[in-house]
Amino acid sequence: MLDQQRRIPTVLTAQELMDKAFHRASKIRKEGNSPLDTKKKTALAKITASGDIVISTLDSYLRAFPKLEKTEDFFPQLVDLVVGLDSLKHSLGALSWAAYRTERLKNGYLAMIRRTQDIARVESLRRGFYGRLSSVIRQVGDDLENVNRARNAMRHLPSVDPSVPTAVIAGFPNVGKSQLITALSNATPQIAPYPFTTKGIVVGHTEYRWRKFQIIDTPGLLDRKLEERNDIERQAVLALQYLTDVMVFLIDRSETCGYSLDKQMALLDSIKKGFPKVPILVVESKADISPPGDEPLRVSAKEGTGVEELRQLLNEELLKIAQKEEVNES
């Protein structure tokens, strides 16, 4: 699905689609055994070409879009939030209708032209088909634009794989989240766009016992209490629920992040309420400059202190998720 969302072609406007169909058809000339036969063969070819171009173009859009339903899954929830699944499905349905209607019109006019022996009527029928086809395309003009807006939005959604066990890093800004992901990942984490964040999400990957795991940070989403967010931001956080298998919450007891310990603990309480089914590993960051607290896990991504211990614990938690999913699939 991640590759498919990026293979969706640019969707033409109604005018562009008509121009494409009729321009190709305008170049067609056929020779017949008589003036009537020439006129009929040319009209038949023009109608077939213009109709087929519209049908194949609309069908290519329909095939390119991933099949999405409102399920408890990260990607459909995110698409619904950014695009609106009901609106998108309505527009795709309209394009399907337009393709079907074009096929019916094409076959109907082809049959009428084949039957007629009136040379003037041949041209009248061709013009009639062009007019009817233009009307069908104009009827779905708004739907074409809506589908293209959805296409543009979906192409910029983050390349995270919901099928891969995923850990999400949470905590206030400047508590060391990005540094920790870099320390835990096998390679330099990638920055990917994400709606409703001021920065791109940070996506890192790691492997353990031949399995691949994801570790991500979503700046701008999990650094404020849920109750302080607007409705759209809350929906974005809720979409993350379907992606998050394990959460690591970082606490900076040195308070050099700029937030008091009380505020950090209040954020932790809010996240626990927002992610009630997700196991949360509470980790004290900046162990090189922070006084020890009550949490058993203390790390310093800068110096490497505690990173291997956290990596092992996190991998074991994600391994449990992977093994559980494998059992469910078997």
TANORJO-V952908 format. One line per field, one symbol per residue. burial: # if it has 16 or more other ideal C-beta (glycine too) atoms within 10 Angstrom, else .. Layout:
burial->???
This chain:
burial->....#..#..##.#..##..##..#..#.........#######.##########.##..#...#..#....#############..#..##.##..##.##..##..##..#..#.....#..##..##.###.##..#..##.######.##..##.###.#########..#######.###...##...####..#######.#..#.###########.##..#...#.###.#################.#.#....#..##.##..##..#.########..#......######...##..##.###.##..##........
